Amino acid sequence: MKQLKHVLLVDDSDATNAMNSYFLRRVHADADIHVAKNGRDALKYLQTPNENTGKLPNPDLILLDLKMPVLDGFGFLEQHQELFPIVPKEQVIVVLSTSMNEEDKKEVARYKPVQGFLHKPLTVRKVEEIVTNYF
């Protein structure tokens, strides 16, 4: 199984981010996990070069919530697509949402870098499935 090196969690809930970080570390103990509380902060992070290397962050996995203040998941996907028209093939975006709305799933499927749509909560098994299915 591929080991994730860098994960970006995009969710406005501190409790969800803590839980997701816990499950990710259970499977990928050495992963660098960055948290953004909304889509705008996530985009800013992705556009800010690392102080040491000068390179832009390139997370292996972005776990994205849909319902957030400031800039929601759909807004993030729209702007991400504009800012990064060519997404590295090793970067995977998985929507992790409480939404049971089939229209949300259809809307998310329009965005090329989105590989999956999972329902919260994240579990160790779901982390393993993400890596097995998308990497």
N, C-alpha and C positions, 0 to 999 in steps of 0.2 A: 504494500500500500504506500502510495506517495505520501511524504511528510509535508504538511503545509508549513511554509516558512513565514508567511506574512498574511494576516487576515484583517480586514476592515469591517467592523460592526457598525451598522448605521441604524440606530434605534434611539428614540427619545426616552426610553425607560431605563433608569439606573439598575433596577432589579433584573430586567431582561438582559441587559448587557453583562451584569455580574454572572448570571446563570449561564449565558452563552459562552462567556470566557472560561468558566469552570469546565463545561463540557468539551470545549475545544482543547483545553490544556490536558484533559484526561486522555485524549487521543494523540494530541500533538503538543507535547510538553514544552518544546522549544520554540513554538510559534510566537512571532512578534504580533501582538494583537493591539490594534488601534481602534478607539471608539470615537464615533462622531454622533452627536445628538440629533442631527437633522441632515437633510440632503445638502444644504448650502455648506455646512461645515465639512461634510465628506468631500465635496467638490474642491473646496479650498485646500484641504489636505492633499488631495490627488494632484493639485497644481503647484504645490510648494516643494521646491527641491530640498533634498536632504542637506543639512549644513555641512556634513563631512564629505559626502561624495558628489554633491551637486546634481545628483540624479533625482528624477521624480519618483515618488513611491509607486510601486507596481505590485499591489497585493495579489496573491494567488487567488484568494477568495474574498468576495464582498457579500456579506449577508445583509440584506436590505429590507427594512420594514416599509410598509406602504403609507401608513397613517402617522404622520409626524407634523409638528408645527414648523413654521418658517418655510421649509421646502420639503414637500412630501416625497415618497418614493417615486411616483410618476414624474414629478418635476425633476428629480435627480436623474432618472433614466433619460429624459428628454435632453437635458443639458449635458449629461455625460456623452450621449451620442453625438452631440454637436462638437464638444470639446475634444473628444477622442474618437474620431471616425474609424480609426483602425485600432481595435483593441487587441492587445497581445493574446495569442491563442491559449496561453497558459493562464490567463485571468478569467475567472468564472464569477458571474453574479448569480446568486440564488436569492429569490424573494422569500423572506420568512415572515409570515403574516398571520393574523387571526382571521382575516377575511375569508368568508365562505362564498363570496360573490363570484359567480362564474364569469361575469363581465370583467372583473379585475384580472382574472387569469388570462382571458383573451387579450386584454389591453397590454398586459405585461409581455405576452408572447410576441408582440410587435417589435420588441427591442432585441436586436441581434445578440448582444452579449449575455442576455438572461438565459441561463441554462435550465433553471428549475424554479418551482414554486412549491414551498413546503409550508405546512401549518405549524404555528407555535404550539407548544414549546419545543425548543431544540433539545435533543437527547444525544447521548453517546452514539446510539445506533444511527440516528440521522446524520451525525457528523461522519461516521464511517460510510454511510450510503452516499453522501455527497462526494467524498473522495473516490469511492469505487465507481460511481456512475459518471462523474464529470471530469476526472483527471486521468 
